[in-house]
Amino acid sequence: MIQGRPSRTALRVAMRRAAHQVTDDPKVLDDPLAVKIVGREAASTLPAISDRFSPAALYMRAFMVARARFAEDELALAVARGVTQFVILGAGLDTFAYRNPFPDLRVFEVDHPATQEWKRQRLAAGNIAIPDSVTYAAVDFNTQTLADGLRAADFQSEQPAFFSWLGVTMYLATDTVLTTLRLIHTMSPQNGIVFDYTVPRTSLKFTEKMIFDTIARRVAATGEPFQGFFDPADLTAKLQEIGYTHIEDLDTAKINARYFANRTDKLRVAGAMGHLMCARG
């Protein structure tokens, strides 16, 4: 992300989630606010944009809605276990907090101040109300830590929480990702997290590398290049070393089996580069 400018990646994610609402049936992620938050003008172009999507872009749309659905499914299980705090790291234009079905769940949105200000503008333009259950934790990682930002937002670190960290780890150094995962577990061993990650290019097949290269070029062109990659087995071992005991890793085949089985359209995940991970104590 370029200093002082809201994330372009966040807008691309929001546009694809909105496109899913108007183009795909059945919906993997039912998000009635997805179109509102991107704005009427942008929303009016969504069907045409969706029709022109390349296969790589179609796969990315599928992955983006699947990871959001996975996070919300796991959050529901966490709430059933008694969790009352939900932290969205790198919230971007995520809309969960504004359609939160859990009355006792407090939602913390962690993001760069510039992105949060931009989001507030998009919420206002879309006439989307901000519930009292939402707390914004503005964190400039050039000068603050995640712990600092949560502390300032009155997050109760001694109480269990569930974290969502989507579309972020691949833009960070691997050590930074592991430090954050360690911090979350240190706060409370009962904490859980869902995040996605990208495998190394060298582990992909020829056609998968082509998809990887197409996506990597696009994100690099916006000033937000890929940086961090994880081997699945190595990442699982590192999570176990940290202290996470329940670990679930979804690769392409598992994601398609869970969220895209028996569809009559072409919406599915492909390319093998993206994984979904759930870990908790």
Secondary structure, DSSP 8 states (H G I E B T S, - for coil): --TTS--HHHHHHHHHHHHHHHH-SS-SS--TTHHHHH-HHHHHTHHHHHHT--HHHHHHHHHHHHHHHHHHHHHHHHHHTT--EEEEET-TT--GGGS---TT-EEEEEE-HHHHHHHHHHHHHTT----TTEEEEE--TTT--HHHHHHHTT--TTS--EEEE-S-GGGS-HHHHHHHHHHHHHH-TT-EEEEEEE--GGGS-HHHHHHHHHHHHHHHHTT--------HHHHHHHHHHHT--EEEEE-HHHHHHHHSTT-SSS----SS-EEEEEEE-
